[in-house]
Amino acid sequence: MTGSPASPRGLGDIIITSRGFGEYRAMFDLADLPLAGLSILDCPGGASGFPAGARALGARVVGVDPAYAIPPGVLIPRARRDTLYGNRYVRDHPELYVFEWFTDADDHALSRLASLDAFAADFAGPDDRYVAAVLPELPFADRSFDLVLSGHLLFTYPDHLDQAAHLAALRELVRVSRSEVRVFPLVDTTATGSPYLDHLRRAIAADGAETELRRVPYHFQRGADTMLVIGVPQGRTGQSPPVR
Ligand SMILES: C[S@@+](CC[C@H](N)C(=O)[O-])C[C@H]1O[C@@H](n2cnc3c(N)ncnc32)[C@H](O)[C@@H]1O
């Protein structure tokens, strides 16, 4: 993807984070959605505990991230380093966070490190559940997944991904979904709302997909309590009904 300036604001470089299954369920408002039997793409997956947790409930989850090309013996320590770096940022910028989901910065670190352990165990598993790929090109056929989740890449790092890169990525996520794409959060790492959002919603609508901003039962970054939901156009035979 394009658009990296010399000195990105906020957190800086894109880090590999490890949000847990519970965080994902709240960030993407999944609590009322039966996950059993659902095929889900988590892109970017990072070192998240979501695939392991959702799979335990019967979902079929594929994680996609360029970091999955890194050998596990290098990736896991790097994700741990990035997780601790992210926690340092939280401690240094309390004005950017709301301590509702986590009780404090220690709770944040413990939760993320536990999720990283869940990821590490699952990542060592035997099959192709974790795929190395880079948006905006995913190695999947059209409409491969019932639900596509994308957390903490788009909108989070506007200094790394410009507006055109965002649109290309969203279109690719829509292409591989049979029903919905959900994106969270809609603010960057300085908790500033995205300047791209309105344009992107108009462009996606012009493609024929509906977009909606939906409040979610998760709030950690200040002001980040809303996800973008893109309803993939139905109409061809053999498609899944909307996920909710
Ligand atoms: C902050 S992590 C988010 C991980 C996870 N979704 C979460 O919420 O914890 C951002 C991830 O985006 C990945 N990434 C960076 N550029 C990407 C791209 N062009 N396509 C897909 N993933 C990318 C990074 O490797 C990193 O793991």
The ligand as a Tripos MOL2 file, in Angstrom:
@<TRIPOS>MOLECULE
LIG
   27    29     1     0     0
SMALL
NO_CHARGES

@<TRIPOS>ATOM
      1 C1         -2.6730   -3.0610   14.7150 C.3       1 LIG1
      2 S1         -2.5820   -4.6510   13.9350 S.3       1 LIG1
      3 C2         -4.2860   -5.1570   13.9850 C.3       1 LIG1
      4 C3         -4.4180   -6.6400   14.2640 C.3       1 LIG1
      5 C4         -5.7790   -7.0890   14.7610 C.3       1 LIG1
      6 N1         -6.8180   -6.8800   13.7730 N.3       1 LIG1
      7 C5         -6.1460   -6.3830   16.0280 C.2       1 LIG1
      8 O1         -7.1160   -5.6130   16.0540 O.co2     1 LIG1
      9 O2         -5.4680   -6.6000   17.0370 O.co2     1 LIG1
     10 C6         -2.3500   -4.1480   12.2490 C.3       1 LIG1
     11 C7         -1.9020   -5.2920   11.3570 C.3       1 LIG1
     12 O3         -2.0150   -4.8800    9.9980 O.3       1 LIG1
     13 C8         -1.0530   -5.6130    9.2740 C.3       1 LIG1
     14 N2         -0.8970   -4.9550    7.9650 N.ar      1 LIG1
     15 C9         -0.1130   -3.9180    7.6170 C.ar      1 LIG1
     16 N3         -0.2780   -3.5930    6.3240 N.ar      1 LIG1
     17 C10        -1.2100   -4.4570    5.8340 C.ar      1 LIG1
     18 C11        -1.8210   -4.6390    4.5570 C.ar      1 LIG1
     19 N4         -1.5190   -3.8520    3.5230 N.pl3     1 LIG1
     20 N5         -2.7320   -5.6300    4.4020 N.ar      1 LIG1
     21 C12        -3.0610   -6.4200    5.4510 C.ar      1 LIG1
     22 N6         -2.5210   -6.2940    6.6830 N.ar      1 LIG1
     23 C13        -1.6080   -5.3190    6.8650 C.ar      1 LIG1
     24 C14         0.1650   -5.5960   10.1590 C.3       1 LIG1
     25 O4          1.0720   -6.6360    9.8390 O.3       1 LIG1
     26 C15        -0.4510   -5.7430   11.5500 C.3       1 LIG1
     27 O5         -0.4330   -7.0730   11.9970 O.3       1 LIG1
@<TRIPOS>BOND
     1     1     2 1
     2     2     3 1
     3     2    10 1
     4     3     4 1
     5     4     5 1
     6     5     6 1
     7     5     7 1
     8     7     8 2
     9     7     9 1
    10    10    11 1
    11    11    12 1
    12    11    26 1
    13    12    13 1
    14    13    14 1
    15    13    24 1
    16    14    15 ar
    17    14    23 ar
    18    15    16 ar
    19    16    17 ar
    20    17    18 ar
    21    17    23 ar
    22    18    19 1
    23    18    20 ar
    24    20    21 ar
    25    21    22 ar
    26    22    23 ar
    27    24    25 1
    28    24    26 1
    29    26    27 1
@<TRIPOS>SUBSTRUCTURE
     1 LIG1         1 GROUP 0 **** ****
